[in-house]
C-alpha cells in the first residue's frame, strides 16, 4: 500500500502536469503566448517543489529545459543563469563554506565560545545568540551553521535532567535554527537566496559590495536576534535553570580536538584574507565575486590550501543546489524575454505598491508582497522575478533601492511556512520539537523582520547614507 508521502508525490505530479496544460490553454488577454507558457511552467514547478515528486534540483532544471524545448525562449536565454557571475560566485561561496567546515576550525571556534561560561539556561541562550552571530561571518552558509551548532548543543539538553521534548530542548533547538536563518542575510555569501538577490541587483546596475551588504544588514539582524531571543525564552520557559557539569562537558569535547592543527590555521588564515579583501573592496576595487573565486583556489593550492581538487568537487560542492540555482537565475532572463516580467509587475507587484509613498508604507507593502509570494512559491524563484519592480517601488518611495531589495529578501515568510526552508527538517531530526512549536516562534520571526526594518528606516539606514556607505 502506498504511504501518505508517496500519495502526495503522485498527486503533486498529476496536479502539476494538469495545471501546466490547463493554464497554457487559457485565453488570457494582455499576455503574450510565450509569457503564458512560461507562467504555466512556473506554476507546475511550484507544485512540484511543494510535493516533491522529483528532486527539487531536477524540477529547477526542467524550468530551463521545457521553455527551450517548447520554443518559448532560445537555448542561450534558457540556460543563461549557468554562465552568470552569480552562479560562479555561489559556487565559490558554497566551496568556501565546505572547506571551512571540513577543516574543523568552525567547530573549534564554536566549542570555544560555548565553553566560556557555565551553561545555565539564560546564559546558554545568550551564548547561542553570540555564537550564531559570530559564525555568520566565519561559516557563511546558514544551513552548515545550524547543523554544526545543533550537533554541539543538543547533547547539553540531557545535562539539565529533562527530556528532549522539554521546553529547554525546544528553546535550544528552535533558537539555533532560527538564529541561523536570521544570520543568513548578515552577509551576501550567507546562502543561495542572498547571492541570487546580489546577482539580480547587479543585472539592474546596482553593484553591492560585501562590506555594503554587511553594513546594511548588521543592525536589523541584531534587532531580530534580540526579538527572537526574548520570544523563545518566554514561549519555552525552562523547567530548571542550571545544567551541572555542562561547562566541563563542553571543555572536555574541546580538549579532545587537541591543539589547533596546521590545517585549521591555514583554513582560518585563508578565510581571514578573503574577508579582509571583501571588507576593503572600496579601496582596491577588486569585485566581490572575483575575490570569492580566487579564495576557492587558495583552498585548493597544494601546501598552502586545505584540500585537493577531487575532494572539493566530489564532497564539498553541493552540485544539486547549484543546478537548481542556475535554473532559477535563468528564469529572470526568460521572464524578461517573454514579457512575463512585465505582466507580473503590472498585475501583481504594482497593485501591492500602489500606496507605498513613504519608507514606512514601502516596508509594509513589501511585507504584504512577501506574504502573497510565500503562499504560492519559495523565496528563491521569486527573487529574480520581483527584484526589478521592488527597486522601482523603492525609488518612488524615497528608499534606497538596495535596502528595498534586502527588505524583501529578509521578510519572506519562510519561518512561518516551515516546509519552505531546510532549517525545520534539520531541527525536527533531533526529536525535540513539534510543528506547532516551530510555527509559534516562526510567526513572531515573520513579524520581527518588518518591525526591525521600520526601526532602521528612521535610524540606521539614514546614517549609512549620510556617511556614504550606501
Secondary structure, 3 states (H helix, E strand, C coil): CCCHHHHHHHHHHHHHHHHHHHHHHCCCCCCCHHHHHHHHHHHHHHHHHHHCCCCHHHHHHHHHHHHHHCCCCCHHHHCHHHHCHHHHHHHHHHHHHHHHHHHCHHHHHHHHHHCCCCCCHHHHHHHHHHHHHHHHHHCCCHHHHHHHHHHHHHHHHHHHCCCCCCHHHHHHHHHHHHHHHHHHHCCCCCCHHHHHHHHHHHHCCCCCCHHHHHHHHHHHHHHHHHHHHHHHHHHCCCCCCCCCCHHHHHHHHHHHCCCCCHHHHHHHHHHHHHHHHHHCHHHHCCCHHHHHHHHHHHHHCCCCCCCCHHHHHHHHCCHHHHHHHHHHHHHHHHHHHHCHHHHHHHHHHHHHCCCCCCHHHHHHHHHHHHHHHHHHCCHHHHHHHHHHHHHHHHHHCCCCHHHHHHHHHHHCCCCCCHHHCHHHHHHHCCCCCCHHHHHHHHHHHHHHHHHHHHHHHCCHHHHHHHCCCC
